[in-house]
Structures are given as C-alpha cells and as structure tokens.
Amino acid sequence: MPTLIPGLRSPYATVGRLVYFGRMLDKIRLHAAGKLHAADYTPNLGKAFDSRCCNFLRINYDELKAQVLTAETTDADLLAWAEARGGVRTDEECEVWNGFMMKRCIRDAGAEILARRIRESGLQSKPILTMFDYLDFDEGRDPVSARAWELRPPEVVILMGVAGCGKTTVGEKLAAALGWSFRDADDFHPPENVAKMSARVPLTDADRQPWLAAIRTYIEACLARGERAVVTCSALKESYRQTIVADPARVRLAHLIGDEALIAARISQRHGHFMKPEMLKSQLETLEPPQNAIAVDIAGTPAEILTQIRRAFSL
C-alpha cells in the first residue's frame, strides 16, 4: 500500500533550480524526528540519490546533515550554504542535473533495480518510467496526473475559509499529492496572538497585520525560490487577501465552504486548539466572500475535495 509521509516532498519538487535537494533535506529532518520508516529509508540516507546530489553540489553529506539539524534554517538558507561551500552551479549544469535525475532508470544501469522495486511494491499497473515516478507512486502521489516532470513555474495555492472547514487536512493532503511544500496559517501567528485566541479574546485587524505580513513574506520567498506550495489562511476579508496574495498570476485561492452546522460539529471535535465553537459565528459574520477564488464544497470526502481543487486549477 502506498504510504504518504507528511513532510516528505516528491523528488520532483524543486528548491531553487534543483530537483531532489528539498527531499534530501526532508529525509534528514524526518529521520532525526523519528518519523521516517527505518526499513524503507534509513539504509539509503546519505547514499544513492543523496550521495549524487551532494557530489553535484560538491558538499559533504554529513556536514550538510549537521547544518540542517543544528540551526533553524530554511531550504533557501541551506542551498546558499551549499553553494558557498561547493560553488554556484550554472543554469546549464542545473538543467543537466535535473534531466539526469528525472530520467534515472530509463535504459541505464538502474533499470533492473527499478523493475524489481516495482514488482516488490505491487505497482506493475502504474505508468512508472523512472525512479522518481516510482518514489512518487510508492508514497501515494501521482506524478503522471500532476505532470510533475514538467517543472512548471512556481505557484502557491491558498486554502481559505472559516475555522473548521478543513483547511489543514485538505492542505496537507493536497501538498502531499502534488509533492509541494505545505505551511499552515497557525504557524505564522506571533505568540501574542496565540495567547489572545487561547483566552478567547478576538484579534483586531492590528493584531492580524504581522500574521498576514509573515504569510505574504513566506509566499514571496517560495515564488522567488522557484517553489510550489500550499498555504492555509482564513483570509476572511478582502483586505487580508490583498495582503497575502503577493502575485495574483501565481497565487490562487480555493475557498472551502460548507453548512454551518457541519463546520460547528467539526470544531467541537477538535481538542487542544484555540478556536472554540462559539467563535464560528463571529468568523461567519466577518467573512467577505472572495470574488477571485474557486468555491469548494467540504461535504465530500478529502479525496473528493482534492479532486475538485486539482480539476479547477489543472494540477
């Protein structure tokens, strides 16, 4: 059975101009947190594709690992560190690297290994041509429907809506299916906001400004690095959306909507979250329905919701 590992990106996902580098960073972080399946992933840590990636960047894997684990660094910081250590690769070199990695196991020495792994995983019915394809299908993604190999321009999908509409659940699954990065809006709140909300004190627009600014900064950084990402944000007011939508051509909105009773029931089932059921009414009163967003009904299953979004955005 395919197994999605939250936080593990597709090998096709890019950081800067490079495929695979982000996945290698994910594996280092997840392994350190005990969230990587030992039997499937541990034997190849620092080897195979990890080793090839480090050789291309002319860096040492153990030094990279130490850098990842000893500092609060972003992917962009780590790529800059690698380039400072091993030198900046040219656009042509990156293009050759990406092409080599994405076509690995097509009529080369790895073809037999790929065929064996496909059989062992029971994936003979999948249209797998490369090792990247195999990794995606084995982890529950579909690189063919996503056309992952096209390395399309960077873009960000924002999932918006009131609390309890499923932004985080849908966002994590959408990002995992596409091999994109994922960030939840709650991660961007300063401690003062979290304290207020936990005490059931409504936030003012002034309170929200640093939160919205942080989300925009993250989105701008993703686009600047050439990455694709899924981000959640309630984005209830048009002014909030104008703040976080850094580039309307590359940032798209999906508005998760549903029956109030259904949403209230979902909120009541959440434990340890600062959002309380009685706060839903206030959010619904604040909501200014967006004009430039697709509306997605949350009554269906997560899989059905993902299908709606992917069809609407051709993902």
C-alpha positions as CSV (number, residue, x, y, z in Angstrom):
1,M,0.0,0.0,0.0
2,P,1.3,3.5,-0.8
3,T,2.3,5.4,2.3
4,L,2.2,9.2,2.4
5,I,4.8,10.5,4.8
6,P,3.8,14.0,6.0
7,G,6.6,16.4,5.3
8,L,8.4,14.3,2.7
9,R,8.3,16.0,-0.7
10,S,8.3,14.5,-4.1
11,P,11.7,14.1,-5.7
12,Y,10.4,16.3,-8.5
13,A,9.9,19.2,-6.0
14,T,12.4,21.9,-6.6
15,V,14.4,24.1,-4.3
16,G,16.0,26.9,-6.3
17,R,16.8,25.4,-9.6
18,L,17.3,21.8,-8.3
19,V,15.1,18.8,-8.1
20,Y,15.6,16.3,-5.2
21,F,17.6,18.7,-2.9
22,G,14.4,19.5,-0.9
23,R,13.5,15.9,-0.5
24,M,17.0,15.1,0.9
25,L,16.6,17.9,3.5
26,D,13.1,16.4,4.4
27,K,14.6,13.0,4.9
28,I,17.3,14.4,7.2
29,R,14.7,16.2,9.3
30,L,12.2,13.4,9.4
31,H,14.8,10.8,10.3
32,A,16.0,13.0,13.2
33,A,12.4,13.3,14.4
34,G,11.8,9.6,14.2
35,K,9.2,10.0,11.5
36,L,10.9,8.1,8.7
37,H,10.3,4.4,8.2
38,A,13.6,2.9,9.1
39,A,13.4,-0.2,6.9
40,D,12.5,1.7,3.8
41,Y,14.6,4.8,4.1
42,T,17.4,4.6,6.6
43,P,19.7,2.3,4.6
44,N,20.0,4.9,1.8
45,L,20.4,8.0,3.9
46,G,23.5,9.7,2.6
47,K,23.8,7.2,-0.2
48,A,22.3,6.6,-3.6
49,F,20.5,9.8,-4.7
50,D,21.6,11.7,-1.6
51,S,25.2,11.0,-2.5
52,R,24.7,12.0,-6.1
53,C,23.1,15.3,-5.0
54,C,25.9,16.1,-2.6
55,N,28.5,15.2,-5.2
56,F,26.8,17.5,-7.7
57,L,26.9,20.4,-5.2
58,R,30.4,19.4,-4.1
59,I,29.5,19.2,-0.5
60,N,29.8,16.6,2.3
61,Y,26.6,14.8,3.3
62,D,27.5,14.7,7.0
63,E,28.3,18.4,7.0
64,L,25.0,19.1,5.3
65,K,23.2,17.0,7.9
66,A,24.8,18.8,10.7
67,Q,23.9,22.1,9.2
68,V,20.2,21.0,8.8
69,L,20.0,19.8,12.4
70,T,21.9,22.4,14.3
71,A,20.2,25.5,13.1
72,E,16.7,26.8,12.3
73,T,17.5,27.2,8.6
74,T,15.2,27.4,5.6
75,D,15.7,25.4,2.4
76,A,17.0,28.6,0.8
77,D,19.5,29.1,3.6
78,L,20.7,25.5,3.2
79,L,21.1,25.9,-0.6
80,A,23.0,29.1,-0.1
81,W,25.2,27.3,2.4
82,A,25.8,24.5,-0.1
83,E,26.7,27.0,-2.8
84,A,29.1,28.8,-0.5
85,R,30.8,25.6,0.2
86,G,30.9,24.0,-3.2
87,G,30.4,26.8,-5.6
88,V,27.4,28.0,-7.5
89,R,26.3,25.7,-10.3
90,T,25.4,27.3,-13.6
91,D,21.9,27.2,-15.1
92,E,23.1,24.7,-17.7
93,E,24.7,22.5,-15.1
94,C,21.4,22.5,-13.1
95,E,19.4,21.7,-16.3
96,V,21.7,18.7,-17.0
97,W,21.4,17.6,-13.3
98,N,17.6,17.8,-13.3
99,G,17.4,16.0,-16.6
100,F,19.7,13.2,-15.4
101,M,17.9,12.7,-12.2
102,M,14.4,12.8,-13.6
103,K,15.2,10.2,-16.3
104,R,17.2,7.9,-14.0
105,C,16.5,4.2,-14.7
106,I,15.3,4.6,-18.3
107,R,17.6,2.3,-20.2
108,D,20.5,2.7,-17.8
109,A,22.2,0.7,-15.0
110,G,19.3,1.3,-12.6
111,A,16.6,-0.1,-14.9
112,E,16.8,-3.6,-13.4
113,I,16.7,-2.2,-9.8
114,L,13.6,-0.1,-10.7
115,A,11.8,-3.2,-12.2
116,R,12.5,-5.2,-9.1
117,R,11.2,-2.5,-6.8
118,I,8.1,-2.1,-8.9
119,R,7.3,-5.8,-8.5
120,E,8.1,-5.8,-4.8
121,S,5.7,-2.9,-4.2
122,G,2.9,-4.3,-6.4
123,L,2.9,-1.3,-8.6
124,Q,3.0,-3.1,-12.0
125,S,-0.2,-1.4,-13.1
126,K,1.2,2.1,-12.6
127,P,2.7,4.0,-15.6
128,I,6.2,4.2,-14.0
129,L,9.1,5.1,-16.2
130,T,11.7,6.4,-13.8
131,M,12.9,6.1,-10.2
132,F,11.3,9.4,-9.5
133,D,8.0,8.1,-10.8
134,Y,8.4,5.0,-8.6
135,L,9.1,7.0,-5.4
136,D,6.0,9.2,-6.0
137,F,3.6,6.3,-6.7
138,D,5.1,4.3,-3.8
139,E,4.4,7.2,-1.5
140,G,0.8,7.8,-2.7
141,R,1.4,10.6,-5.2
142,D,0.6,10.5,-8.8
143,P,3.3,12.2,-10.9
144,V,1.5,11.4,-14.1
145,S,-1.7,13.3,-13.4
146,A,0.4,16.1,-11.8
147,R,2.8,16.1,-14.8
148,A,5.5,16.5,-12.1
149,W,8.4,16.3,-14.6
150,E,7.3,19.5,-16.4
151,L,8.8,21.6,-13.5
152,R,6.2,24.3,-14.1
153,P,6.6,27.9,-13.0
154,P,6.4,28.5,-9.2
155,E,2.9,28.9,-7.8
156,V,1.1,28.9,-4.5
157,V,-2.4,27.7,-3.7
158,I,-4.0,29.3,-0.7
159,L,-6.8,27.4,1.0
160,M,-9.1,29.9,2.8
161,G,-12.3,29.7,4.8
162,V,-13.6,29.8,8.4
163,A,-12.2,27.6,11.1
164,G,-13.4,24.0,10.9
165,C,-13.7,23.9,7.2
166,G,-10.8,21.5,6.8
167,K,-8.0,23.8,5.6
168,T,-5.2,22.0,7.3
169,T,-6.4,18.5,6.5
170,V,-7.1,19.3,2.8
171,G,-3.9,21.4,2.6
172,E,-1.6,18.6,3.9
173,K,-3.2,16.0,1.5
174,L,-3.1,18.4,-1.5
175,A,0.6,19.2,-0.9
176,A,1.5,15.6,-0.4
177,A,-0.3,14.5,-3.6
178,L,1.4,17.2,-5.6
179,G,4.8,16.9,-3.9
180,W,4.6,20.6,-2.9
181,S,5.6,22.2,0.4
182,F,2.9,23.0,3.0
183,R,2.5,25.6,5.7
184,D,-0.4,26.2,8.0
185,A,-1.5,29.7,8.9
186,D,-1.3,29.0,12.6
187,D,2.5,28.7,12.2
188,F,2.7,32.4,11.4
189,H,0.9,33.8,14.4
190,P,3.1,35.6,16.9
191,P,2.9,34.3,20.5
192,E,0.8,37.3,21.5
193,N,-1.9,36.4,19.0
194,V,-2.0,32.7,20.2
195,A,-2.3,33.8,23.8
196,K,-5.2,36.1,22.9
197,M,-7.0,33.4,20.9
198,S,-6.4,30.8,23.6
199,A,-8.0,33.2,26.1
200,R,-11.0,33.6,23.7
201,V,-10.1,37.3,23.1
202,P,-10.9,38.2,19.4
203,L,-8.0,39.5,17.4
204,T,-8.2,43.0,16.0
205,D,-7.0,43.9,12.5
206,A,-4.0,45.4,14.1
207,D,-3.2,42.1,15.7
208,R,-3.5,40.3,12.3
209,Q,-1.2,42.6,10.4
210,P,2.1,40.9,11.5
211,W,0.5,37.5,10.9
212,L,-0.6,38.4,7.4
213,A,2.7,40.0,6.6
214,A,4.5,36.8,7.7
215,I,2.3,34.7,5.4
216,R,3.0,37.1,2.5
217,T,6.7,37.0,3.2
218,Y,6.7,33.2,3.1
219,I,4.7,33.2,-0.2
220,E,7.1,35.7,-1.8
221,A,10.1,33.6,-0.7
222,C,8.5,30.5,-2.2
223,L,8.0,32.2,-5.6
224,A,11.4,33.7,-5.5
225,R,13.0,30.3,-4.9
226,G,11.0,28.8,-7.8
227,E,9.0,26.6,-5.5
228,R,5.3,25.5,-5.4
229,A,3.5,25.4,-2.1
230,V,0.1,25.0,-0.4
231,V,-0.7,27.6,2.3
232,T,-3.7,27.8,4.6
233,C,-5.2,31.1,5.8
234,S,-8.7,32.0,6.9
235,A,-8.3,35.2,4.8
236,L,-11.8,36.3,5.7
237,K,-11.6,39.9,4.5
238,E,-10.8,41.2,1.1
239,S,-8.1,43.4,2.7
240,Y,-6.5,40.3,4.2
241,R,-6.4,38.6,0.8
242,Q,-4.9,41.7,-0.8
243,T,-2.1,41.5,1.7
244,I,-1.2,37.8,1.3
245,V,-1.7,37.4,-2.5
246,A,1.7,38.5,-3.5
247,D,1.2,37.9,-7.2
248,P,-2.3,37.2,-8.5
249,A,-0.9,35.4,-11.6
250,R,0.9,32.9,-9.4
251,V,-1.1,32.8,-6.2
252,R,-4.5,31.1,-6.4
253,L,-7.3,30.9,-3.9
254,A,-9.6,28.0,-3.1
255,H,-12.5,28.9,-0.7
256,L,-13.6,25.9,1.4
257,I,-17.3,26.3,2.1
258,G,-19.9,24.2,3.9
259,D,-23.0,24.1,6.1
260,E,-22.6,26.0,9.3
261,A,-23.9,23.0,11.4
262,L,-21.3,20.7,9.8
263,I,-18.4,23.1,10.4
264,A,-19.6,23.7,14.0
265,A,-19.6,20.0,14.6
266,R,-16.1,19.6,13.3
267,I,-14.8,22.4,15.6
268,S,-16.4,20.8,18.6
269,Q,-14.5,17.6,17.9
270,R,-11.1,19.4,17.9
271,H,-9.2,19.2,21.2
272,G,-6.3,21.4,22.3
273,H,-7.0,24.1,19.6
274,F,-7.5,27.7,20.4
275,M,-10.5,28.0,18.1
276,K,-13.8,27.3,20.0
277,P,-17.2,26.6,18.5
278,E,-18.7,29.8,19.8
279,M,-16.2,31.8,17.7
280,L,-17.5,30.4,14.5
281,K,-20.4,32.9,14.4
282,S,-18.1,35.8,14.6
283,Q,-16.0,34.4,11.7
284,L,-19.1,33.9,9.5
285,E,-20.2,37.5,10.2
286,T,-16.7,38.7,9.3
287,L,-16.4,36.7,6.1
288,E,-16.4,38.7,2.9
289,P,-16.9,36.1,0.1
290,P,-14.0,36.3,-2.4
291,Q,-14.6,37.2,-6.0
292,N,-11.3,35.7,-7.3
293,A,-11.5,32.2,-5.8
294,I,-12.9,28.8,-6.6
295,A,-15.6,27.6,-4.2
296,V,-15.0,24.1,-2.9
297,D,-17.8,22.2,-1.1
298,I,-16.4,20.4,2.0
299,A,-19.3,18.0,2.3
300,G,-17.4,15.3,0.4
301,T,-14.5,13.2,1.4
302,P,-11.0,14.6,1.4
303,A,-10.3,12.8,-1.8
304,E,-13.3,14.3,-3.5
305,I,-12.3,17.8,-2.3
306,L,-8.8,17.3,-3.6
307,T,-10.3,16.3,-7.0
308,Q,-12.4,19.5,-7.1
309,I,-9.3,21.6,-6.5
310,R,-7.0,19.8,-8.8
311,R,-9.5,19.9,-11.7
312,A,-10.2,23.6,-11.1
313,F,-6.6,24.5,-11.1
314,S,-5.4,21.8,-13.6
315,L,-3.0,20.4,-11.1
